[in-house]
Structure formats: C-alpha cells, structure tokens
C-alpha cells in the first residue's frame, strides 16, 4: 500500500508541474524553483512532514521534498548552532544530494560527445 501512495502523491506533484508547464507562461526554471519554495513554506508551517511520512518517496524525491529537506536542515542547525545555522543548515542537510548531482553531471559531461552545429 505504501508504494501505491508514493506513486499517487509523486504522480500528483508531477501532474501539477506538467499542468503549470502546459497551461501557463511560466518557464520550467520558475516552476522548478517554485516547487522548492513551496516545499520550504509547507515545511515551515508543519504541513510537509505529515505528507512525507504518509507518502514516503512520493513526497521526498520531487523538488518540493528538496525544499522540505533544506528547511529541516536549517531548523535543526539553528537549534544546534544558533543563528549561524541559518547559513549552514540547508547545505549541510542537502550536501549528499548536491554532491551526487555535481559528480554525476561531471561524469555525463566527460563521457558525452557534443553535437556539431
């Protein structure tokens, strides 16, 4: 049952993104940034944690889950380190994902052949 809820919630988030791309004049970059901001805001007001607990990867893998992760990191770092946690918490919490994205992008760039114009 957990897989079904993850699929449905993740699919609903993707559906929202696709509708925004198809029905609005927003650029994909603005939509993706909006998803991160929505994840931060929903986490700040306490609504994203129950969704993540309910849907698992269906709520934590999309970009809104990245915003939630950063908000949690800031909250934890502020509790632990004080005001400096505002600056360090988001990067500390998301370091593994960011590092993997950079490394895999580098590998893809090294093994890909650019197209001739």
HELIX and SHEET records of a PDB file:
HELIX    1   1 UNK A    2  UNK A   23  1                                  22    
HELIX    2   2 UNK A   28  UNK A   44  1                                  17    
HELIX    3   3 UNK A   48  UNK A   55  1                                   8    
HELIX    4   4 UNK A   57  UNK A   60  1                                   4    
HELIX    5   5 UNK A   63  UNK A   81  1                                  19    
HELIX    6   6 UNK A   82  UNK A   84  5                                   3    
HELIX    7   7 UNK A   85  UNK A  111  1                                  27    
END                                                                             
